[in-house]
């Protein structure tokens, strides 16, 4: 893995953490804004990943550490995403009910 790509993964991770913080505070407009930023970063990462990689020496310690860092970052992004989805479920159900014309009943 090209260690230069790690900066994209780190930026996506930061945006993911910011999305989680916004979701925890119930700021869904901010979550959506940050989701758009993530989409842009992922697009940029895909584009950068298509560029030819400079040749790396076999068993290059820097490249190996970049792969390990990418793996750690991806796990954190997935954990953040799962928690955001969990937090969003009630909000999405309310939105679905509103769009379907169902009113909330209070008990």
C-alpha positions as a Markdown table, in Angstrom:
| # | Residue | x | y | z |
|---|---|---|---|---|
| 1 | Unk | 0.0 | 0.0 | 0.0 |
| 2 | Unk | 1.2 | 3.5 | -0.9 |
| 3 | Unk | 1.8 | 5.2 | 2.5 |
| 4 | Unk | 0.6 | 8.5 | 0.8 |
| 5 | Unk | -2.9 | 7.1 | 0.7 |
| 6 | Unk | -2.9 | 6.8 | 4.5 |
| 7 | Unk | -3.7 | 10.6 | 4.7 |
| 8 | Unk | -7.0 | 10.0 | 2.9 |
| 9 | Unk | -7.9 | 7.1 | 5.3 |
| 10 | Unk | -7.0 | 9.4 | 8.3 |
| 11 | Unk | -9.2 | 12.2 | 6.9 |
| 12 | Unk | -12.1 | 9.8 | 6.4 |
| 13 | Unk | -11.6 | 8.5 | 10.0 |
| 14 | Unk | -11.7 | 12.1 | 11.4 |
| 15 | Unk | -14.9 | 12.8 | 9.4 |
| 16 | Unk | -16.4 | 9.5 | 10.7 |
| 17 | Unk | -15.6 | 10.5 | 14.3 |
| 18 | Unk | -17.1 | 13.9 | 13.8 |
| 19 | Unk | -20.2 | 12.3 | 12.3 |
| 20 | Unk | -20.5 | 10.1 | 15.4 |
| 21 | Unk | -20.2 | 13.1 | 17.7 |
| 22 | Unk | -22.9 | 14.9 | 15.8 |
| 23 | Unk | -25.1 | 11.8 | 15.9 |
| 24 | Unk | -24.6 | 11.5 | 19.6 |
| 25 | Unk | -25.8 | 15.1 | 20.1 |
| 26 | Unk | -28.7 | 14.6 | 17.7 |
| 27 | Unk | -27.4 | 17.0 | 15.1 |
| 28 | Unk | -28.6 | 15.1 | 12.1 |
| 29 | Unk | -28.1 | 18.0 | 9.7 |
| 30 | Unk | -24.4 | 18.0 | 10.6 |
| 31 | Unk | -24.2 | 14.2 | 10.2 |
| 32 | Unk | -25.6 | 14.6 | 6.7 |
| 33 | Unk | -23.1 | 17.4 | 5.9 |
| 34 | Unk | -20.2 | 15.3 | 7.2 |
| 35 | Unk | -21.5 | 12.3 | 5.2 |
| 36 | Unk | -21.2 | 14.4 | 2.1 |
| 37 | Unk | -17.6 | 15.2 | 3.1 |
| 38 | Unk | -16.9 | 11.5 | 3.5 |
| 39 | Unk | -18.3 | 10.7 | 0.0 |
| 40 | Unk | -15.9 | 13.3 | -1.4 |
| 41 | Unk | -12.9 | 12.0 | 0.5 |
| 42 | Unk | -13.7 | 8.4 | -0.6 |
| 43 | Unk | -13.9 | 9.6 | -4.2 |
| 44 | Unk | -10.6 | 11.3 | -3.9 |
| 45 | Unk | -9.1 | 8.2 | -2.3 |
| 46 | Unk | -10.3 | 6.0 | -5.2 |
| 47 | Unk | -8.8 | 8.4 | -7.7 |
| 48 | Unk | -5.5 | 8.6 | -5.9 |
| 49 | Unk | -5.4 | 4.8 | -5.6 |
| 50 | Unk | -5.6 | 4.5 | -9.4 |
| 51 | Unk | -2.4 | 6.4 | -9.8 |
| 52 | Unk | 0.7 | 4.1 | -10.3 |
| 53 | Unk | 2.3 | 3.3 | -7.0 |
| 54 | Unk | 6.0 | 4.0 | -6.7 |
| 55 | Unk | 7.9 | 0.7 | -6.4 |
| 56 | Unk | 8.5 | -0.2 | -2.8 |
| 57 | Unk | 11.4 | -2.5 | -1.6 |
| 58 | Unk | 10.3 | -5.9 | -0.5 |
| 59 | Unk | 9.3 | -6.0 | 3.1 |
| 60 | Unk | 9.6 | -2.2 | 3.4 |
| 61 | Unk | 8.8 | -1.5 | 7.1 |
| 62 | Unk | 7.1 | 1.8 | 6.3 |
| 63 | Unk | 4.8 | 0.2 | 3.8 |
| 64 | Unk | 4.0 | -2.6 | 6.3 |
| 65 | Unk | 3.2 | -0.1 | 9.0 |
| 66 | Unk | 1.0 | 1.8 | 6.6 |
| 67 | Unk | -1.0 | -1.4 | 5.9 |
| 68 | Unk | -1.4 | -2.0 | 9.7 |
| 69 | Unk | -2.5 | 1.6 | 10.2 |
| 70 | Unk | -5.0 | 1.4 | 7.4 |
| 71 | Unk | -6.4 | -1.7 | 9.0 |
| 72 | Unk | -6.8 | 0.0 | 12.4 |
| 73 | Unk | -8.4 | 3.0 | 10.8 |
| 74 | Unk | -10.8 | 0.9 | 8.8 |
| 75 | Unk | -11.9 | -0.9 | 12.0 |
| 76 | Unk | -12.5 | 2.4 | 13.8 |
| 77 | Unk | -14.5 | 3.7 | 10.8 |
| 78 | Unk | -16.7 | 0.6 | 10.8 |
| 79 | Unk | -17.3 | 0.8 | 14.6 |
| 80 | Unk | -18.2 | 4.5 | 14.2 |
| 81 | Unk | -20.5 | 3.7 | 11.3 |
| 82 | Unk | -22.3 | 0.9 | 13.3 |
| 83 | Unk | -22.9 | 3.3 | 16.2 |
| 84 | Unk | -24.1 | 6.1 | 13.9 |
| 85 | Unk | -26.6 | 3.6 | 12.3 |
| 86 | Unk | -27.8 | 2.5 | 15.8 |
| 87 | Unk | -28.3 | 6.1 | 16.8 |
| 88 | Unk | -30.1 | 6.9 | 13.5 |
| 89 | Unk | -32.6 | 4.1 | 13.7 |
| 90 | Unk | -35.2 | 5.9 | 15.8 |
| 91 | Unk | -34.7 | 9.1 | 13.8 |
| 92 | Unk | -35.1 | 7.2 | 10.5 |
| 93 | Unk | -38.3 | 5.5 | 11.8 |
| 94 | Unk | -39.7 | 8.9 | 12.8 |
| 95 | Unk | -38.9 | 10.2 | 9.3 |
| 96 | Unk | -40.5 | 7.2 | 7.7 |
| 97 | Unk | -43.6 | 7.6 | 9.8 |
| 98 | Unk | -43.8 | 11.3 | 9.0 |
| 99 | Unk | -43.4 | 10.7 | 5.2 |
| 100 | Unk | -46.0 | 7.9 | 5.4 |
| 101 | Unk | -48.5 | 10.2 | 7.2 |
| 102 | Unk | -48.5 | 8.2 | 10.3 |
| 103 | Unk | -48.7 | 10.3 | 13.5 |
| 104 | Unk | -47.0 | 9.4 | 16.7 |
| 105 | Unk | -49.3 | 8.2 | 19.5 |
| 106 | Unk | -48.4 | 9.1 | 23.0 |
| 107 | Unk | -49.1 | 6.5 | 25.7 |
